[in-house]
Amino acid sequence: MLKKILGLALIVAVTAPSTYARDQINIVGSSTVYPFAIVVAEKFGKSTDFKTPKIESTGSGGGLKLFCAGVGTQHPDFTNASRAIKTKEIKRCRENGVGDITEVKVGYDGIVIANSKSAAPYKMTRMDLYLGLAKDIPNPDGSESFIPNPHKTWKDVNPELPAAKIEVLGPPPTSGTRDAFSELALEKGGCKKFKWIKALKKKNKKEYKSKCHTVREDGAFIEAGENDNLIVQKLVTNPNALGIFGFSFLEQNRDKIQGAIMNGVTPDMDSISSGAYPVSRPLFFYIKNAHVGAIPGMMEYVEMFVGDAASGDDGYLSERGLIPMPAAERAELMPKVLDLSLIVGDKSPSKVSKK
């Protein structure tokens, strides 16, 4: 690994010696990964000779846009993401001269639907979420057509749910949490259950994604920005509302809010790590390999983040809500991460099995 880092440093020094004068790591990206990265960054600054990294919560999409904009001190060294990097983002990186990018999976997270503890808890299914939040839903007359979502209350969606107005606070389109929620809850848990809609994917992929991922714009779904703590605060002041955010924010605020039981499964560390909880996803950060060896402390930061003390079964990040990877998966991934060999591109390292 040392040879690889020295080699990269030499390349950077030869090609652009004047553009690398920064001595502080710059990180952008996911609001879900942000609380974990902050903890690691603070320990990194206190326990090493390197400066505490600068971290901005920009959302997964926003972070990857900044990350892929180029190479040099004006561009970030890492970006956090609550979803895997997309092919179009890899292409943008390459078009802007950002070469190899290493993917680092740090653990797992659940996307929870929560409400105030002053109200009754919800027991829902992913189909309920789809029929309550999708902009257009299948026509109830049985015809293979869509209609604008007519549901006003959760009882309209499912007679077993409360007669409460549908009012859900959630992340914006730039958020990885929004991407994952759309895919795991709306598409896979609802939209895709209709055979004729599933068949639409082969005929018209663009229309399929639009119908399965687009949320309502009539006030039932409210974009609340990238600050998940703000959603928690709004739930406390509005017991009738529901909120969508990462499991870690539920863990940190269990005295104020409660997670909905989803498809009969309660969101907790065991159900998420086992895959039993149906709305769970991996968390990542991405390394700009061209900056390694030129920006001080990058690989030392990586080693601290992926080390057992932080991300292991009994690591301090689990106390903040991170779901650690199974031991076998960690053993498979970590040597490749530290050797900078999990390069995104044709073969996606995010597909490595959890088993």
HELIX and SHEET records of a PDB file:
HELIX    1   1 LEU A    2  THR A   15  1                                  14    
HELIX    2   2 TYR A   34  SER A   47  1                                  14    
HELIX    3   3 SER A   60  PHE A   67  1                                   8    
HELIX    4   4 THR A   87  GLU A   95  1                                   9    
HELIX    5   5 ARG A  126  LEU A  133  1                                   8    
HELIX    6   6 TRP A  154  VAL A  157  1                                   4    
HELIX    7   7 GLY A  176  PHE A  181  1                                   6    
HELIX    8   8 SER A  182  GLU A  187  3                                   6    
HELIX    9   9 CYS A  191  LYS A  193  5                                   3    
HELIX   10  10 LYS A  195  LYS A  203  1                                   9    
HELIX   11  11 LYS A  205  HIS A  213  1                                   9    
HELIX   12  12 ASP A  228  THR A  237  1                                  10    
HELIX   13  13 PHE A  247  GLN A  252  1                                   6    
HELIX   14  14 MET A  269  SER A  274  1                                   6    
HELIX   15  15 ASN A  289  HIS A  291  5                                   3    
HELIX   16  16 MET A  298  VAL A  306  1                                   9    
HELIX   17  17 ASP A  308  SER A  311  1                                   4    
HELIX   18  18 SER A  318  ARG A  320  5                                   3    
HELIX   19  19 ALA A  327  LEU A  338  1                                  12    
HELIX   20  20 PRO A  349  LYS A  351  5                                   3    
SHEET    1   A 8 LYS A  54  ILE A  55  0                                        
SHEET    2   A 8 ASN A  26  GLY A  29  1                                        
SHEET    3   A 8 PHE A  78  ALA A  81  1                                        
SHEET    4   A 8 SER A 280  LYS A 288 -1                                        
SHEET    5   A 8 ILE A 101  SER A 116 -1                                        
SHEET    6   A 8 LEU A 242  GLY A 246 -1                                        
SHEET    7   A 8 VAL A 168  GLY A 170  1                                        
SHEET    8   A 8 PHE A 221  GLU A 223  1                                        
SHEET    1   B 6 LYS A  54  ILE A  55  0                                        
SHEET    2   B 6 ASN A  26  GLY A  29  1                                        
SHEET    3   B 6 PHE A  78  ALA A  81  1                                        
SHEET    4   B 6 SER A 280  LYS A 288 -1                                        
SHEET    5   B 6 ILE A 101  SER A 116 -1                                        
SHEET    6   B 6 ILE A 257  GLY A 259 -1                                        
SHEET    1   C 2 LYS A 123  MET A 124  0                                        
SHEET    2   C 2 ILE A 261  MET A 262  1                                        
SHEET    1   D 2 ASP A 136  PRO A 138  0                                        
SHEET    2   D 2 PHE A 146  PRO A 148 -1                                        
END                                                                             
